Amino acid sequence: MKERSFLMAGGGTGGHVIPGLAVARELRTRGHNVFFVGTELGMEAKLVPAAGFDLQKIQIGGLNRVGVRQTITTLGRLPIATVSCDRCVRSAAAVFSMGGYVAGPPVLAAILRRVPVVVMEPNAVPGFTNRSISRLVARALVSFPETAAFFPSGRTEVTGLPVREEFFRIQPRPWGPVLNLLITGGSQGSRTLNHAALQSWPLFLNAGLPIRITHQTGASGFAEIRDAFGRSGVEGEVLPFISDMPAAFAAADLVVCRAGAGAVSELAAAGKPSILVPFPYAADNHQTRNAQAMERGGASRLVRDAEMTGERLLETVSRIIPDLGSMGEAARQFAKPGAARRAADVLEEVART
């Protein structure tokens, strides 16, 4: 296979950058040149150079769920950003898009230049950028079968999202006398989950349910939750950040978390039952759609953010304990190992000669 250049488009959040980096690393091991397009403000500005890849910067903002001023500013910058991407697009054999507003200009430039575009859409419902160009993509790599309806027939493939191999190595956990509950709102934490957990501790004790809780609070909520937890009498630990999340998953019988694409992909890879509390302000309400897909498959229970209290947490945990084994098996049915390798294969297949 001769060396080619591939452009990786997508940024803003880690969910848009980290899977792209996994595919970029796979392409690099195959001898290809890989570079990214992004902004100075997104996570790509930190993560991409740290991974040893070139980042070509543009100025662009979002269009989805933003105010009138931001919309006008973004629309004014879009033609300039697209033109600035033209040169780097011309050198690319194909463009890989993880979506998000950062992907708009390079993807539009690629379409105008007739450079093949491969999108990876990890959510049950595509985001604004991927919806806008859905009929023009060469291939769409999705995580849920129902997402294929948004793209042309014959151009989709269920590959899943790249997930660290450590999650796939997690073995089913035998049932013990104490329920190990992992609560995480992600690296930044979740105010809703923090408050619900705090309310739940005396309820779990009064219910006589043997439980050990590991709770990632995020930095801002850590001190309050830690001090209260120390006085609660519940077994476990409260941490601002969990650096080894695969190990935390391996030790858990049940996970309570948000429903971003990365979270549900890790749950699937680890085969972990979950209670999903979608972030209500996620773009296009995609977290709710992700949670609904997992719940339909028998892997999760969905609780709306506005309904998540300590009482609801205890009620949901108590109700699903008998089903934890079957839910774990159902979660693993969503797992798709080798997503980064398959994405690299597809990029090579569609690449311009």
Buried (B, 14 or more C-beta within 10 A) or exposed (E): EEEBBBBBBBBBBBBBBBBBBBBBBBBBEBEBBBBBBBBEBBBBBEBBEEBEBEBBBBBBBBBBEBEEEEBEBBEEBBEEBBEBBBEBBEEBBBBBBBBBBBBBBBBBBBBEBEBBBBBBBBBBBBBBBBBBBBEBBBBBBBBBEEBBEBBBEEBBBBBBBBBEEBBBEBEEBEEEEEBBBBBBBBEEBBBBBBBBBBBBBBBBEEEEBEBBBBBBBBEEBBEBBBEBBEEBEBEBEBBBBBEEBBEBBBEBBBBBBBBBBBBBBBBBBBBBBBBBBBBEEBBBBBBBBBBBBBBBBBBBBBBEBEEBBBEBBBBBBBEBBEEBBEBBBBBBEBBBBBBBBBBBBBBBEBBEE
